[in-house]
Amino acid sequence: MIKTILVTGSSGTVGTALTLELNRRKYHVIPLDIKPSLWDKGIDRRTVRCDLRKPLGNKLRGRKPDLIIHLAANARVHDSVVNPKLGFDNYVMMYNVLEYARQAGVERVLFSSSREIYGESPGGRRRREDTTDVTQMKSPYTASKFGSEAMIGAYRQCYGIKTVIARLSNVYGRFDVSERVIPLFMYYAMRNRDMAVFGKEKKLDFTFIDECVDGLVRIVERFDRVAGLTFNIATGRGERLVDLAAMIVRNMQAESKIKTGVKRTGEISSFIGDITLARNKLGYRPKVTLETGLVRNIEWYVKAMKERRVYETQRRNLAKRGWA
Protein backbone atom coordinates (compact mmCIF):
# COMPACT_ATOMS: atom_id res chain seq x y z
CA MET A 1 0.00 0.00 0.00
CA ILE A 2 1.44 3.36 -1.06
CA LYS A 3 0.61 6.14 1.39
CA THR A 4 3.76 8.28 1.68
CA ILE A 5 5.57 9.50 -1.45
CA LEU A 6 8.88 11.35 -1.70
CA VAL A 7 8.90 13.61 -4.77
CA THR A 8 12.33 14.95 -5.78
CA GLY A 9 12.33 18.06 -7.95
CA SER A 10 9.06 19.09 -6.30
CA SER A 11 9.56 22.80 -7.07
CA GLY A 12 9.74 22.24 -10.83
CA THR A 13 6.96 22.28 -13.41
CA VAL A 14 6.05 18.59 -13.27
CA GLY A 15 6.98 18.32 -9.59
CA THR A 16 4.60 21.11 -8.56
CA ALA A 17 1.65 19.83 -10.60
CA LEU A 18 2.23 16.23 -9.50
CA THR A 19 2.62 17.13 -5.81
CA LEU A 20 -0.62 19.12 -5.85
CA GLU A 21 -2.50 16.27 -7.53
CA LEU A 22 -1.11 13.64 -5.16
CA ASN A 23 -2.09 15.86 -2.22
CA ARG A 24 -5.58 16.16 -3.68
CA ARG A 25 -5.79 12.37 -3.79
CA LYS A 26 -4.87 12.20 -0.08
CA TYR A 27 -1.34 10.81 -0.45
CA HIS A 28 1.16 12.12 2.07
CA VAL A 29 3.81 13.82 -0.06
CA ILE A 30 7.30 14.74 1.08
CA PRO A 31 8.52 17.43 -1.36
CA LEU A 32 12.29 17.62 -1.87
CA ASP A 33 14.20 20.18 -3.91
CA ILE A 34 17.32 22.30 -3.87
CA LYS A 35 15.17 25.35 -4.64
CA PRO A 36 12.11 26.83 -2.92
CA SER A 37 8.68 26.39 -4.48
CA LEU A 38 7.65 29.47 -6.43
CA TRP A 39 4.08 28.34 -7.00
CA ASP A 40 2.59 26.97 -3.79
CA LYS A 41 3.19 28.15 -0.23
CA GLY A 42 2.05 24.83 1.22
CA ILE A 43 4.59 22.92 -0.85
CA ASP A 44 7.27 25.46 0.00
CA ARG A 45 6.70 25.14 3.76
CA ARG A 46 7.03 21.36 3.61
CA THR A 47 9.90 21.17 1.12
CA VAL A 48 13.02 19.36 2.32
CA ARG A 49 15.85 21.47 0.95
CA CYS A 50 18.47 19.06 -0.34
CA ASP A 51 21.28 18.92 -2.91
CA LEU A 52 20.94 15.42 -4.36
CA ARG A 53 24.51 15.53 -5.64
CA LYS A 54 25.31 14.59 -2.06
CA PRO A 55 24.02 11.58 -0.07
CA LEU A 56 20.61 12.15 1.55
CA GLY A 57 21.79 11.00 4.96
CA ASN A 58 19.08 11.84 7.49
CA LYS A 59 17.53 14.68 5.51
CA LEU A 60 14.08 13.08 5.90
CA ARG A 61 14.50 12.86 9.69
CA GLY A 62 13.43 9.27 9.91
CA ARG A 63 10.39 9.56 7.63
CA LYS A 64 10.35 6.57 5.30
CA PRO A 65 8.37 6.85 2.04
CA ASP A 66 6.59 3.93 0.42
CA LEU A 67 7.59 5.28 -3.00
CA ILE A 68 10.17 7.69 -4.39
CA ILE A 69 9.30 9.63 -7.55
CA HIS A 70 12.61 10.96 -8.85
CA LEU A 71 12.02 14.00 -11.07
CA ALA A 72 15.02 16.17 -10.10
CA ALA A 73 17.49 16.78 -12.92
CA ASN A 74 19.45 19.33 -14.90
CA ALA A 75 16.93 19.23 -17.71
CA ARG A 76 18.30 21.46 -20.48
CA VAL A 77 19.83 19.40 -23.31
CA HIS A 78 21.93 22.18 -24.84
CA ASP A 79 23.20 23.24 -21.40
CA SER A 80 24.71 19.78 -20.98
CA VAL A 81 26.54 20.20 -24.29
CA VAL A 82 28.04 23.47 -23.06
CA ASN A 83 28.75 22.04 -19.60
CA PRO A 84 28.92 18.20 -19.61
CA LYS A 85 29.17 18.08 -15.81
CA LEU A 86 25.43 18.79 -15.69
CA GLY A 87 24.87 15.36 -17.21
CA PHE A 88 27.25 13.76 -14.75
CA ASP A 89 25.39 15.44 -11.89
CA ASN A 90 22.14 13.81 -13.08
CA TYR A 91 23.79 10.41 -12.87
CA VAL A 92 25.14 11.13 -9.38
CA MET A 93 21.68 12.24 -8.22
CA MET A 94 20.18 8.99 -9.48
CA TYR A 95 22.84 7.01 -7.61
CA ASN A 96 22.22 8.90 -4.37
CA VAL A 97 18.45 8.36 -4.63
CA LEU A 98 18.89 4.63 -5.23
CA GLU A 99 21.43 4.32 -2.42
CA TYR A 100 19.03 6.05 -0.05
CA ALA A 101 16.30 3.63 -1.14
CA ARG A 102 18.58 0.62 -0.62
CA GLN A 103 19.82 1.70 2.78
CA ALA A 104 16.45 2.90 4.09
CA GLY A 105 14.56 -0.12 2.78
CA VAL A 106 12.33 1.85 0.38
CA GLU A 107 10.86 -0.75 -1.96
CA ARG A 108 9.61 1.38 -4.87
CA VAL A 109 11.23 3.96 -7.19
CA LEU A 110 9.58 5.72 -10.14
CA PHE A 111 12.14 7.46 -12.37
CA SER A 112 11.35 10.31 -14.74
CA SER A 113 13.45 9.64 -17.84
CA SER A 114 13.26 11.34 -21.23
CA ARG A 115 12.31 10.76 -24.84
CA GLU A 116 15.80 12.08 -25.65
CA ILE A 117 17.26 8.60 -25.18
CA TYR A 118 15.63 7.39 -28.42
CA GLY A 119 17.63 9.69 -30.65
CA GLU A 120 15.97 10.50 -33.97
CA SER A 121 12.60 9.14 -35.15
CA PRO A 122 13.18 8.93 -38.92
CA GLY A 123 10.20 9.15 -41.23
CA GLY A 124 7.80 10.07 -38.43
CA ARG A 125 8.01 6.55 -36.99
CA ARG A 126 6.62 6.24 -33.47
CA ARG A 127 9.20 4.94 -31.01
CA ARG A 128 8.36 2.00 -28.78
CA GLU A 129 9.97 1.59 -25.38
CA ASP A 130 12.19 -1.26 -26.60
CA THR A 131 13.86 0.70 -29.41
CA THR A 132 16.63 2.50 -27.52
CA ASP A 133 20.28 2.15 -28.54
CA VAL A 134 23.33 3.35 -26.62
CA THR A 135 24.90 4.54 -29.90
CA GLN A 136 22.12 7.15 -30.29
CA MET A 137 23.05 9.28 -27.28
CA LYS A 138 23.17 12.83 -28.67
CA SER A 139 24.19 14.77 -25.55
CA PRO A 140 25.53 14.36 -22.01
CA TYR A 141 21.96 14.91 -20.79
CA THR A 142 20.75 12.01 -22.93
CA ALA A 143 23.58 9.80 -21.71
CA SER A 144 22.75 10.68 -18.09
CA LYS A 145 19.18 9.45 -18.55
CA PHE A 146 20.29 6.29 -20.35
CA GLY A 147 22.87 5.57 -17.66
CA SER A 148 20.34 6.24 -14.91
CA GLU A 149 17.95 3.74 -16.48
CA ALA A 150 20.75 1.18 -16.53
CA MET A 151 21.53 1.85 -12.85
CA ILE A 152 17.86 1.44 -11.94
CA GLY A 153 17.90 -1.93 -13.69
CA ALA A 154 20.96 -2.96 -11.68
CA TYR A 155 19.37 -1.99 -8.35
CA ARG A 156 16.23 -3.90 -9.32
CA GLN A 157 18.27 -7.01 -10.11
CA CYS A 158 20.70 -6.81 -7.18
CA TYR A 159 18.57 -5.43 -4.35
CA GLY A 160 14.98 -6.24 -5.30
CA ILE A 161 13.81 -2.62 -5.52
CA LYS A 162 10.62 -2.37 -7.57
CA THR A 163 11.10 0.21 -10.32
CA VAL A 164 9.14 1.88 -13.10
CA ILE A 165 10.56 4.24 -15.73
CA ALA A 166 8.43 6.98 -17.30
CA ARG A 167 9.94 8.62 -20.39
CA LEU A 168 8.45 12.10 -20.57
CA SER A 169 8.21 14.05 -23.80
CA ASN A 170 8.35 17.86 -23.97
CA VAL A 171 5.99 18.57 -21.09
CA TYR A 172 4.50 22.08 -21.15
CA GLY A 173 1.91 24.09 -19.26
CA ARG A 174 1.48 26.03 -16.04
CA PHE A 175 4.26 26.44 -13.46
CA ASP A 176 6.85 26.97 -16.20
CA VAL A 177 8.52 30.34 -16.74
CA SER A 178 11.87 28.85 -17.67
CA GLU A 179 13.85 29.25 -20.89
CA ARG A 180 12.24 26.16 -22.45
CA VAL A 181 10.88 26.73 -25.91
CA ILE A 182 7.19 27.37 -25.09
CA PRO A 183 7.59 29.83 -22.18
CA LEU A 184 10.46 31.45 -24.12
CA PHE A 185 8.25 31.97 -27.18
CA MET A 186 5.43 33.33 -25.01
CA TYR A 187 7.85 35.77 -23.39
CA TYR A 188 8.91 36.97 -26.84
CA ALA A 189 5.32 37.13 -28.15
CA MET A 190 4.30 39.42 -25.28
CA ARG A 191 7.06 41.78 -26.46
CA ASN A 192 6.53 41.29 -30.21
CA ARG A 193 10.09 39.98 -30.48
CA ASP A 194 11.18 37.60 -33.23
CA MET A 195 11.48 33.87 -32.48
CA ALA A 196 14.23 31.51 -33.63
CA VAL A 197 13.52 27.86 -34.41
CA PHE A 198 16.68 25.77 -34.61
CA GLY A 199 15.76 23.29 -37.33
CA LYS A 200 13.04 24.16 -39.86
CA GLU A 201 11.57 20.64 -39.96
CA LYS A 202 12.06 19.89 -36.27
CA LYS A 203 9.05 17.91 -35.04
CA LEU A 204 8.45 16.80 -31.45
CA ASP A 205 5.78 15.20 -29.28
CA PHE A 206 4.48 17.86 -26.85
CA THR A 207 2.65 16.67 -23.72
CA PHE A 208 0.33 18.96 -21.75
CA ILE A 209 1.10 19.06 -18.03
CA ASP A 210 -2.25 17.56 -16.98
CA GLU A 211 -1.75 14.59 -19.32
CA CYS A 212 1.76 14.02 -17.95
CA VAL A 213 0.53 14.11 -14.34
CA ASP A 214 -2.33 11.77 -15.24
CA GLY A 215 0.16 9.26 -16.65
CA LEU A 216 2.37 9.43 -13.55
CA VAL A 217 -0.56 9.10 -11.15
CA ARG A 218 -1.80 6.06 -13.08
CA ILE A 219 1.62 4.47 -12.55
CA VAL A 220 1.44 5.23 -8.81
CA GLU A 221 -2.01 3.67 -8.53
CA ARG A 222 -0.90 0.48 -10.32
CA PHE A 223 2.71 0.45 -9.24
CA ASP A 224 3.13 -3.12 -8.04
CA ARG A 225 1.29 -4.45 -11.11
CA VAL A 226 3.49 -2.58 -13.60
CA ALA A 227 6.81 -2.77 -11.72
CA GLY A 228 9.74 -3.46 -14.04
CA LEU A 229 8.12 -1.73 -17.03
CA THR A 230 9.03 1.42 -18.96
CA PHE A 231 6.35 3.75 -20.35
CA ASN A 232 6.29 6.56 -22.87
CA ILE A 233 4.27 9.43 -21.39
CA ALA A 234 3.63 11.37 -24.58
CA THR A 235 0.73 11.94 -27.00
CA GLY A 236 1.69 9.93 -30.07
CA ARG A 237 1.50 13.09 -32.20
CA GLY A 238 4.37 15.08 -33.71
CA GLU A 239 4.22 18.87 -34.09
CA ARG A 240 6.66 21.07 -36.00
CA LEU A 241 8.29 23.78 -33.92
CA VAL A 242 7.60 26.36 -36.62
CA ASP A 243 3.89 25.53 -36.36
CA LEU A 244 4.03 25.73 -32.57
CA ALA A 245 5.62 29.18 -32.81
CA ALA A 246 2.92 30.27 -35.28
CA MET A 247 0.18 29.09 -32.88
CA ILE A 248 1.68 31.17 -30.07
CA VAL A 249 1.98 34.25 -32.28
CA ARG A 250 -1.61 33.86 -33.46
CA ASN A 251 -3.16 33.18 -30.06
CA MET A 252 -1.24 36.00 -28.38
CA GLN A 253 -2.00 38.36 -31.27
CA ALA A 254 1.69 39.16 -31.51
CA GLU A 255 3.68 40.74 -34.34
CA SER A 256 6.68 38.47 -33.83
CA LYS A 257 8.37 36.99 -36.89
CA ILE A 258 9.52 33.36 -36.92
CA LYS A 259 13.06 32.74 -38.13
CA THR A 260 14.74 29.38 -38.66
CA GLY A 261 18.33 28.36 -38.09
CA VAL A 262 20.51 25.26 -38.06
CA LYS A 263 19.75 22.54 -35.51
CA ARG A 264 21.99 22.86 -32.46
CA THR A 265 24.49 20.22 -31.39
CA GLY A 266 22.98 17.58 -29.12
CA GLU A 267 19.37 18.21 -30.11
CA ILE A 268 17.21 15.81 -32.13
CA SER A 269 15.07 16.75 -35.13
CA SER A 270 12.19 14.33 -34.75
CA PHE A 271 10.44 12.35 -32.03
CA ILE A 272 6.98 10.82 -31.78
CA GLY A 273 6.21 8.42 -28.93
CA ASP A 274 4.36 5.12 -29.22
CA ILE A 275 1.98 5.12 -26.23
CA THR A 276 0.41 1.70 -26.88
CA LEU A 277 1.91 0.16 -23.73
CA ALA A 278 0.74 3.03 -21.52
CA ARG A 279 -2.70 2.81 -23.07
CA ASN A 280 -2.96 -0.94 -22.50
CA LYS A 281 -1.37 -1.19 -19.04
CA LEU A 282 -2.35 2.16 -17.50
CA GLY A 283 -5.48 3.21 -19.36
CA TYR A 284 -3.55 6.34 -20.37
CA ARG A 285 -5.37 8.22 -23.16
CA PRO A 286 -4.16 11.80 -23.70
CA LYS A 287 -6.78 14.02 -25.34
CA VAL A 288 -5.40 17.58 -25.17
CA THR A 289 -4.17 18.76 -28.58
CA LEU A 290 -1.25 21.16 -28.79
CA GLU A 291 -3.53 23.97 -29.95
CA THR A 292 -5.89 23.48 -26.99
CA GLY A 293 -3.03 23.07 -24.53
CA LEU A 294 -1.33 26.22 -25.75
CA VAL A 295 -4.52 28.25 -25.28
CA ARG A 296 -4.70 27.06 -21.66
CA ASN A 297 -0.98 27.64 -21.18
CA ILE A 298 -1.16 31.17 -22.59
CA GLU A 299 -4.12 32.05 -20.37
CA TRP A 300 -2.18 30.90 -17.29
CA TYR A 301 1.04 32.57 -18.44
CA VAL A 302 -0.53 35.99 -19.07
CA LYS A 303 -2.08 35.97 -15.59
CA ALA A 304 1.16 34.76 -13.98
CA MET A 305 3.18 37.50 -15.68
CA LYS A 306 1.11 40.11 -13.84
CA GLU A 307 2.81 38.95 -10.66
CA ARG A 308 6.10 40.83 -10.43
CA ARG A 309 7.95 37.93 -8.80
CA VAL A 310 7.03 35.59 -11.65
CA TYR A 311 8.06 38.10 -14.29
CA GLU A 312 11.38 38.70 -12.56
CA THR A 313 12.04 34.96 -12.28
CA GLN A 314 11.73 34.43 -16.02
CA ARG A 315 13.60 37.61 -16.87
CA ARG A 316 16.53 36.46 -14.69
CA ASN A 317 16.46 32.99 -16.27
CA LEU A 318 16.70 34.50 -19.74
CA ALA A 319 19.17 37.25 -18.79
CA LYS A 320 21.70 34.61 -17.72
CA ARG A 321 21.77 33.50 -21.36
CA GLY A 322 21.56 36.93 -22.91
CA TRP A 323 18.04 36.19 -24.20
CA ALA A 324 16.02 38.67 -22.16
C-alpha positions in Angstrom: 0.0 0.0 0.0 1.4 3.4 -1.1 0.6 6.1 1.4 3.8 8.3 1.7 5.6 9.5 -1.4 8.9 11.3 -1.7 8.9 13.6 -4.8 12.3 14.9 -5.8 12.3 18.1 -7.9 9.1 19.1 -6.3 9.6 22.8 -7.1 9.7 22.2 -10.8 7.0 22.3 -13.4 6.1 18.6 -13.3 7.0 18.3 -9.6 4.6 21.1 -8.6 1.6 19.8 -10.6 2.2 16.2 -9.5 2.6 17.1 -5.8 -0.6 19.1 -5.9 -2.5 16.3 -7.5 -1.1 13.6 -5.2 -2.1 15.9 -2.2 -5.6 16.2 -3.7 -5.8 12.4 -3.8 -4.9 12.2 -0.1 -1.3 10.8 -0.5 1.2 12.1 2.1 3.8 13.8 -0.1 7.3 14.7 1.1 8.5 17.4 -1.4 12.3 17.6 -1.9 14.2 20.2 -3.9 17.3 22.3 -3.9 15.2 25.3 -4.6 12.1 26.8 -2.9 8.7 26.4 -4.5 7.6 29.5 -6.4 4.1 28.3 -7.0 2.6 27.0 -3.8 3.2 28.1 -0.2 2.1 24.8 1.2 4.6 22.9 -0.8 7.3 25.5 0.0 6.7 25.1 3.8 7.0 21.4 3.6 9.9 21.2 1.1 13.0 19.4 2.3 15.9 21.5 0.9 18.5 19.1 -0.3 21.3 18.9 -2.9 20.9 15.4 -4.4 24.5 15.5 -5.6 25.3 14.6 -2.1 24.0 11.6 -0.1 20.6 12.1 1.5 21.8 11.0 5.0 19.1 11.8 7.5 17.5 14.7 5.5 14.1 13.1 5.9 14.5 12.9 9.7 13.4 9.3 9.9 10.4 9.6 7.6 10.3 6.6 5.3 8.4 6.9 2.0 6.6 3.9 0.4 7.6 5.3 -3.0 10.2 7.7 -4.4 9.3 9.6 -7.5 12.6 11.0 -8.9 12.0 14.0 -11.1 15.0 16.2 -10.1 17.5 16.8 -12.9 19.5 19.3 -14.9 16.9 19.2 -17.7 18.3 21.5 -20.5 19.8 19.4 -23.3 21.9 22.2 -24.8 23.2 23.2 -21.4 24.7 19.8 -21.0 26.5 20.2 -24.3 28.0 23.5 -23.1 28.8 22.0 -19.6 28.9 18.2 -19.6 29.2 18.1 -15.8 25.4 18.8 -15.7 24.9 15.4 -17.2 27.3 13.8 -14.8 25.4 15.4 -11.9 22.1 13.8 -13.1 23.8 10.4 -12.9 25.1 11.1 -9.4 21.7 12.2 -8.2 20.2 9.0 -9.5 22.8 7.0 -7.6 22.2 8.9 -4.4 18.5 8.4 -4.6 18.9 4.6 -5.2 21.4 4.3 -2.4 19.0 6.1 -0.1 16.3 3.6 -1.1 18.6 0.6 -0.6 19.8 1.7 2.8 16.5 2.9 4.1 14.6 -0.1 2.8 12.3 1.8 0.4 10.9 -0.7 -2.0 9.6 1.4 -4.9 11.2 4.0 -7.2 9.6 5.7 -10.1 12.1 7.5 -12.4 11.4 10.3 -14.7 13.5 9.6 -17.8 13.3 11.3 -21.2 12.3 10.8 -24.8 15.8 12.1 -25.6 17.3 8.6 -25.2 15.6 7.4 -28.4 17.6 9.7 -30.7 16.0 10.5 -34.0 12.6 9.1 -35.2 13.2 8.9 -38.9 10.2 9.2 -41.2 7.8 10.1 -38.4 8.0 6.5 -37.0 6.6 6.2 -33.5 9.2 4.9 -31.0 8.4 2.0 -28.8 10.0 1.6 -25.4 12.2 -1.3 -26.6 13.9 0.7 -29.4 16.6 2.5 -27.5 20.3 2.2 -28.5 23.3 3.3 -26.6 24.9 4.5 -29.9 22.1 7.1 -30.3 23.1 9.3 -27.3 23.2 12.8 -28.7 24.2 14.8 -25.5 25.5 14.4 -22.0 22.0 14.9 -20.8 20.8 12.0 -22.9 23.6 9.8 -21.7 22.8 10.7 -18.1 19.2 9.5 -18.5 20.3 6.3 -20.4 22.9 5.6 -17.7 20.3 6.2 -14.9 18.0 3.7 -16.5 20.8 1.2 -16.5 21.5 1.8 -12.9 17.9 1.4 -11.9 17.9 -1.9 -13.7 21.0 -3.0 -11.7 19.4 -2.0 -8.4 16.2 -3.9 -9.3 18.3 -7.0 -10.1 20.7 -6.8 -7.2 18.6 -5.4 -4.4 15.0 -6.2 -5.3 13.8 -2.6 -5.5 10.6 -2.4 -7.6 11.1 0.2 -10.3 9.1 1.9 -13.1 10.6 4.2 -15.7 8.4 7.0 -17.3 9.9 8.6 -20.4 8.5 12.1 -20.6 8.2 14.0 -23.8 8.3 17.9 -24.0 6.0 18.6 -21.1 4.5 22.1 -21.2 1.9 24.1 -19.3 1.5 26.0 -16.0 4.3 26.4 -13.5 6.9 27.0 -16.2 8.5 30.3 -16.7 11.9 28.9 -17.7 13.8 29.3 -20.9 12.2 26.2 -22.5 10.9 26.7 -25.9 7.2 27.4 -25.1 7.6 29.8 -22.2 10.5 31.4 -24.1 8.3 32.0 -27.2 5.4 33.3 -25.0 7.9 35.8 -23.4 8.9 37.0 -26.8 5.3 37.1 -28.2 4.3 39.4 -25.3 7.1 41.8 -26.5 6.5 41.3 -30.2 10.1 40.0 -30.5 11.2 37.6 -33.2 11.5 33.9 -32.5 14.2 31.5 -33.6 13.5 27.9 -34.4 16.7 25.8 -34.6 15.8 23.3 -37.3 13.0 24.2 -39.9 11.6 20.6 -40.0 12.1 19.9 -36.3 9.1 17.9 -35.0 8.5 16.8 -31.4 5.8 15.2 -29.3 4.5 17.9 -26.8 2.6 16.7 -23.7 0.3 19.0 -21.8 1.1 19.1 -18.0 -2.3 17.6 -17.0 -1.8 14.6 -19.3 1.8 14.0 -17.9 0.5 14.1 -14.3 -2.3 11.8 -15.2 0.2 9.3 -16.6 2.4 9.4 -13.6 -0.6 9.1 -11.2 -1.8 6.1 -13.1 1.6 4.5 -12.6 1.4 5.2 -8.8 -2.0 3.7 -8.5 -0.9 0.5 -10.3 2.7 0.5 -9.2 3.1 -3.1 -8.0 1.3 -4.4 -11.1 3.5 -2.6 -13.6 6.8 -2.8 -11.7 9.7 -3.5 -14.0 8.1 -1.7 -17.0 9.0 1.4 -19.0 6.3 3.7 -20.3 6.3 6.6 -22.9 4.3 9.4 -21.4 3.6 11.4 -24.6 0.7 11.9 -27.0 1.7 9.9 -30.1 1.5 13.1 -32.2 4.4 15.1 -33.7 4.2 18.9 -34.1 6.7 21.1 -36.0 8.3 23.8 -33.9 7.6 26.4 -36.6 3.9 25.5 -36.4 4.0 25.7 -32.6 5.6 29.2 -32.8 2.9 30.3 -35.3 0.2 29.1 -32.9 1.7 31.2 -30.1 2.0 34.3 -32.3 -1.6 33.9 -33.5 -3.2 33.2 -30.1 -1.2 36.0 -28.4 -2.0 38.4 -31.3 1.7 39.2 -31.5 3.7 40.7 -34.3 6.7 38.5 -33.8 8.4 37.0 -36.9 9.5 33.4 -36.9 13.1 32.7 -38.1 14.7 29.4 -38.7 18.3 28.4 -38.1 20.5 25.3 -38.1 19.8 22.5 -35.5 22.0 22.9 -32.5 24.5 20.2 -31.4 23.0 17.6 -29.1 19.4 18.2 -30.1 17.2 15.8 -32.1 15.1 16.7 -35.1 12.2 14.3 -34.8 10.4 12.3 -32.0 7.0 10.8 -31.8 6.2 8.4 -28.9 4.4 5.1 -29.2 2.0 5.1 -26.2 0.4 1.7 -26.9 1.9 0.2 -23.7 0.7 3.0 -21.5 -2.7 2.8 -23.1 -3.0 -0.9 -22.5 -1.4 -1.2 -19.0 -2.4 2.2 -17.5 -5.5 3.2 -19.4 -3.6 6.3 -20.4 -5.4 8.2 -23.2 -4.2 11.8 -23.7 -6.8 14.0 -25.3 -5.4 17.6 -25.2 -4.2 18.8 -28.6 -1.2 21.2 -28.8 -3.5 24.0 -30.0 -5.9 23.5 -27.0 -3.0 23.1 -24.5 -1.3 26.2 -25.7 -4.5 28.3 -25.3 -4.7 27.1 -21.7 -1.0 27.6 -21.2 -1.2 31.2 -22.6 -4.1 32.1 -20.4 -2.2 30.9 -17.3 1.0 32.6 -18.4 -0.5 36.0 -19.1 -2.1 36.0 -15.6 1.2 34.8 -14.0 3.2 37.5 -15.7 1.1 40.1 -13.8 2.8 38.9 -10.7 6.1 40.8 -10.4 7.9 37.9 -8.8 7.0 35.6 -11.6 8.1 38.1 -14.3 11.4 38.7 -12.6 12.0 35.0 -12.3 11.7 34.4 -16.0 13.6 37.6 -16.9 16.5 36.5 -14.7 16.5 33.0 -16.3 16.7 34.5 -19.7 19.2 37.3 -18.8 21.7 34.6 -17.7 21.8 33.5 -21.4 21.6 36.9 -22.9 18.0 36.2 -24.2 16.0 38.7 -22.2 
